[in-house]
């Protein structure tokens, strides 16, 4: 049975190993995602409420983190939302719905805190299953070149993106 809970500082080392193992043998490879997570925890906007671990037999087998992003246009913030980075599941536990459970829990938490959207740079086949749409359909774009079919957004509250078009700006930890 899989249980979900907010991260605790005692989980940090296990999560770091999990993230490395989840990414190291992928097509994209490991891109310092564990360092990104550690740096995001230092940001003043970080909330442990938006960092979730999945446990199986009291062992961490999955992790997801949401952090704030801002939609800018003409040097003005038009909206504040969240981005998912990273979502990681232990290689031996993948394809069992653990990532989906983490994602749904994070979406629920984001809705509970009234965030209007979640932004994701990820695999088109995976995130489209959870009703993530191309961000470009909303007039929202990344601050760096990426394939349009891998840059997603999900509106968590109806019509909250109606007047929000521009470029996503990430926290300093992403730089």
Helices and strands as residue ranges (DSSP letters): E 2-6, G 9-11, H 12-24, H 33-41, G 48-50, E 51-56, E 59-73, E 76-89, G 91-93, H 98-112, E 117-121, H 124-127, G 128-130, E 133-134, G 135-138, E 140-141, G 148-150, E 151-155, E 166-170, G 172-174
